[in-house]
Amino acid sequence: MQYPDFSYESAKHKQGLQLIAGVDEVGRGPWAGPVVSAAVILDPNNLPEGVTDSKKLSPKKREALYEFIMQTADVSIAEASVEEIDAINIREATFLAMTRALEGLKNTPQFAFIDGNAMPKDMFCPAETVVKGDLHVMSIAAASVVAKVYRDRMMAQLGEEFPHYGWERNAGYGVKAHQEGIASHGITPHHRRSFKPIRAYIEG
């Protein structure tokens, strides 16, 4: 398994910048639920061991890392709602969640590394995108873990309220159990009406 290191952040520290945030999002693809972004400024003296792309970690390892990161780092978690996704599209809603996460940090970041190849237009701090950043930049990997654990927990809670879609297992993705739930019980206020499969269901 590939693990990121702290070299991206260390290079910025050498340039005199101390507050370096990593930003990642979870939930662009699901048919239901908000998109969630996390921003994390790690403590260089208290780095999380074994952090990497959250999808490659076991749920138990993710949970342990989540608790460690929440206790040792400056962390902010933000969402863009289903209504916002439907109003402005998933790409712009993702950028909105990222911006909110950065703005929510206790310390204003001096620089941010953003996972992927695109970032919000109106960034309030200098930033750089890193493709597959959660495999290269430790603070992005930490943000990936935080966002995924937070969103998975949220979807599990929504799954208790709406028990026919398997959200506690599929996090709102369009897997077979979710499709069968829609076919037999219709859609909920948490479904993204702008997404093709949901729109197709509404239009009959």
Secondary structure by P-SEA (a helix, b strand, c coil): cccccaaaaaaaaaacccbbbbbbbccccccbbbbbbbbbbcccccccccccccccccaaaaaaaaaaaaaccbbbbbbbcaaaaaaccaaaaaaaaaaaaaaaccccccbbbbcccccccccccccccccccccccaaaaaaaaaaaaaaaaaaaaaaaaccccccccccccccaaaaaaaaccccccccccccaaaaaaaac
